[in-house]
Amino acid sequence: MGSYGMLARRALLTENPVMVQIQELIRGVKDCVSLAQGVVYWQPPKKALEKVQELVWEPSISRYGADEGLPELREALLRDENKLHKSSVMVTAGANQAFVNIVLTLCDAGDSVVMFAPYYFNSYMSFQMTGVTNILVGPGDPKTLHPDAEWLERTLRDTKPTPKLVTVVNPGNPSGTYIPQPLLQRISDICKNAGCWLVVDNTYEYFMYDGRKHVCVEDNHIVNIFSFSKAYGMMGWRVGYIAYPSEVEGLAAQLLKVQDNIPICASIISQHLALHSLEMGSNWVTEQVKDLIKNRELVLDALSPLGKDAVKGGEGAIYLWAKLPDGYHDDFEVVRWLARKHGVVLIPGCSSGCPGHVRISFGGLVEDQCRVATERLKRGFEQLVNEGMVP
Ligand SMILES: Cc1ncc(COP(=O)(O)O)c(C=O)c1O
């Protein structure tokens, strides 16, 4: 025992989590500000927190609950949110666990699946660690980063056996790109015609800018994933949910097997907080999100030394996506240099399948801190462009 050879290839062959590497980097740098992690700076609604404070002594809080989630929360989610009329809900310990549930329920080891670059690194890892290692990564439009529907149609037609599942994040992580409704519908139609699942991660459904409105698609080949983490500032409470088609025979039963063996149920107190947060209404969330517009402007200004064409996304979510100047293919090296030389941290694009790029998050800092971070970032990029990575 104790030998590396005794560890599962499933785990060994999975990428290292980029956030863990970035946290290590941050620990090693004095006075570092982070535009790296995908978080928001706010806490859950005060009223909702006060209500759960009273609930802690209630015996049911300390017991297991129904695997699928608190009935009153599930009902509220179907009634109030997203107008998904043909779906059932399973509450999970966050959207990441929701995704793992879905992969374990829909995919067998050896199946092929489809994602689009730049992709969400945790989804990629979820495939890898469940043996779904034939991951076909499709291109985005060079200007908009929208998934290339023509490529998808060709790939689903020509790949045998047909890929099992296509997944998109809307609006996107790491790019913040929003897939407009007609394109999302087209992707859905292509999947349906090919007999392939479509999994849409709607973690940032309320994070939409410039008058855009988030829309979900629903059908018997579609599974939608949602999260309370960002919208209600509930990252540490771990609540998300799956909305899956009610009419598909056996799906609920198979999902339950997975759920019963991972969390059994999402934390009960957290589900109560989610329910009370929902009672505040989605307006509460959009009010918080409005404040991020200023942060996004600050980041856009910090990215200006890279040139206008280098910057993409930011239509939704909490991210902008930027191409580094030619010659900087090793984006992790640039990220380390920015941290050590300029005291600001980003996420390297290689973790999303796109070396030579970086992801910048504008959700985690209040405006004053964001200003500090973006001033450093702008100085860093000016130096990178004019002088290179001077030590
Ligand atoms: C697209 C996407 N999905 C899922 C998650 C994970 O969310 P949760 O905290 O609900 O697990 C994140 C978090 O960054 C995300 O960006």
The ligand as an SDF file (V2000), in Angstrom:
LIG
                    3D

 16 16  0  0  0  0  0  0  0  0999 V2000
  -21.0550   27.3120  -14.2220 C   0  0  0  0  0  0  0  0  0  0  0  0
  -20.9500   26.9050  -12.8110 C   0  0  0  0  0  0  0  0  0  0  0  0
  -21.5800   25.7880  -12.4140 N   0  0  0  0  0  0  0  0  0  0  0  0
  -21.5040   25.3660  -11.1410 C   0  0  0  0  0  0  0  0  0  0  0  0
  -20.7830   26.0750  -10.2040 C   0  0  0  0  0  0  0  0  0  0  0  0
  -20.7200   25.5510   -8.8150 C   0  0  0  0  0  0  0  0  0  0  0  0
  -21.7860   26.0800   -8.1010 O   0  0  0  0  0  0  0  0  0  0  0  0
  -22.2230   25.4970   -6.7000 P   0  0  0  0  0  0  0  0  0  0  0  0
  -21.5700   26.3570   -5.6570 O   0  0  0  0  0  0  0  0  0  0  0  0
  -23.7090   25.6470   -6.6980 O   0  0  0  0  0  0  0  0  0  0  0  0
  -21.7710   24.0810   -6.6270 O   0  0  0  0  0  0  0  0  0  0  0  0
  -20.1250   27.2430  -10.5670 C   0  0  0  0  0  0  0  0  0  0  0  0
  -19.3270   27.9820   -9.5880 C   0  0  0  0  0  0  0  0  0  0  0  0
  -18.4440   28.7370   -9.9000 O   0  0  0  0  0  0  0  0  0  0  0  0
  -20.2220   27.6530  -11.9010 C   0  0  0  0  0  0  0  0  0  0  0  0
  -19.5970   28.7660  -12.3220 O   0  0  0  0  0  0  0  0  0  0  0  0
  1  2  1  0
  2  3  1  0
  2 15  2  0
  3  4  2  0
  4  5  1  0
  5  6  1  0
  5 12  2  0
  6  7  1  0
  7  8  1  0
  8  9  2  0
  8 10  1  0
  8 11  1  0
 12 13  1  0
 12 15  1  0
 13 14  2  0
 15 16  1  0
M  END
$$$$
